[in-house]
Amino acid sequence: MATRRTLLLLSLVVALGSSACYPVYGGVRVGFGPPPFRAEVAVVSPGPGYYWVPGYYDWVGRSYVWISGRWALPPRAHAIWVAPRYERRGGVFYYHRGHWR
């Protein structure tokens, strides 16, 4: 099983080797930080149980793309939205996607 997982990971690294981003330490190495964030206004919730997910820049292909804030129902009870992070290490930026925890 470990050999299969290693081969899958190696295939992924080879496939993305020529790309500007690749998986590193749970994040994606993007090389540079996101543009300035946009101001948004959260409108009235569409109903009970909805959670406001603020807008953020997602890494798509070789650039950042703005994802507008939205109301979302958590996938399960007591789930918490963890916002994306943009981490700078040694002059290189890493992007960690947002997710429900």
N, C-alpha and C positions, 0 to 999 in steps of 0.2 A: 504493500500500500504506500509506503514512504517513497519507494522508487517511482511509482506512478505519479505521486504528487510532485516529486522533484522534476520529472520529465515535463509535466504540465506547466510548472513554474518556469522551467528553462525555455519551453516553447513560447510562453508569454513574453519573456524577456527578449528573445530573439525577434519575435514579431514586432515588438515595440522599440527595438534597438535603434532604429533610424528616426524615431519620433522624438519630439522635444520633451516628452514626458514619459516617465516610467515609474512603476511602483517602487517605493523605498520606505521601509519602516512604517508601513501602514498608511502612508500618505503618497502623494504623487509629486515628483520633482518637477517643478514648473519653471524654475530659473528666475522668475521675477514676480514681484508682488502685484496684487489686484489694483485696478483704478480706484479713484475715490468712490466711496459708497454713496448711493442715492438716498435722498430723504423720501420717506413714504408715510402715508397716513393709514392706520388700520381703521377700516370702517366697522360698522356694527356687526357683531358676530351673527352668522346665519342661524345659530341655534345652540342649545346646550351641548356641552362636551367638545365644542370646537376649540382649537388652539391656534393662535396667530403665529405663523412661521414667518419671521422677518425676511425681507429680500436679501440676497447675497450674490456674490460672483461665484459661478461654478466654472470648473476647468473643462472645456470641451475641445477636443482635438489639440490645437496648439495655441488657444487663446481663452481668455475669460469671457463668459457670457452672463449677463445680468438675469437672475431669476427673481421675478417680482414676488413680494410678500403675498401670502394667501392664508385663508382660513383652512385648516385641515383637521380631520378627525384622526386622533392617534390610532395606530393599528391595533392596540390592545389597551386594556385598562391600566392606568398608572404609568403609561409610557411618557417619557420626557424627550422633547426635541433638543438635540445637542447641535448647536450651530456649527457651521464649517469653521475651520481655523486655517490661518495662513501663517506658517512658521518660517522664520528666517534662521538659517544655520550656515555660518561661514560665507555669507554673501549669496547664498542660494535659497530660494523660496520653495517650501513644500506645502502642498494643499491637502488638507484632510477634509473629506466630504462630510456634510451634515447628515445626521441619521437619528432615528428614533431609538432610544435606549429604554 
